[in-house]
Amino acid sequence: MDKDRIIEFLIEAKKATYAGKGAETESSRPRSHDLTYSDGEYMYYDTYLGGERFAGEEALWIAGEPYWSMNYAGRVTGENFSGDFLKEALLHVPCEKPFRGPEEYSCGDYLYKCEVNGDFQWFQGHERISFKGEEIYDCYFHGSIIV
């Protein structure tokens, strides 16, 4: 399989769904938020529960077979959280670490930071947002290729 094409598709999917303010599809479970994207034999699914405290999973299928998955859980921890800023940061997901957002991204008084250990095959990470130096959001994530 072409790893570069898989990562390219994953980034396209992320930008077309949550980060890109894409439309939700029908809920797969009571009160879940679900977003999908597909292109040929590739299919991406993001589903999460909650709002200020949330948990979810992103997954990628190739030709109907599960290939990659990432679980995440996060929470708003302070005042002035901006979901729009989070989505803006997530639009800058890097090819070399196609999990959440870039190592660092800022706009105005907001600062996004993301630390990742591992690679596309097996990884764990933590992202945070601060506003005027005060942390207001954090999220942990982990995942792997599925075989």
C-alpha positions, 0 to 999 in steps of 0.5 A: 500500500502507498503510505504517502497516498494513505496519509494524503487521504487522511489529511484530506478527510480531516480537513473536509470533516471536523476541522473544516466544519463539515456536515455531520452524518446520521448518528451511529449511537444515541447523541453521537457526532459522526462525520465521514469522508470517502474517496474511491477505496478509502473511507474515513469515519470520525465519531465522538460523544460529548462537548466540553468533555468528549471522547471519540475515534477516527478510523480509516478503511481501505477497500472495506478493511479497517486499516488505521484508528485513533482514539481521543479524549479531551476537555475544556479546562478554562474560560475563553475556549474557542472551538473555531480556534481548535478547528483552525489549528487542526487544519494545519495537521502535518504530513509527518505527524497526521494525527491532530494539529501541528507542534505549535500554532498561534492566532491572537491570544490563543496558542495550540501545542501538540506533542506526539511520541511514535509514528503512524504505525503506533503513537500517543500524543497530547494537545493543549490550548492556552489563552493569554498563557492560561491553559484552557483545553487539553486532549490525549490521543493514541492509535495505530495501524490495524492488522 
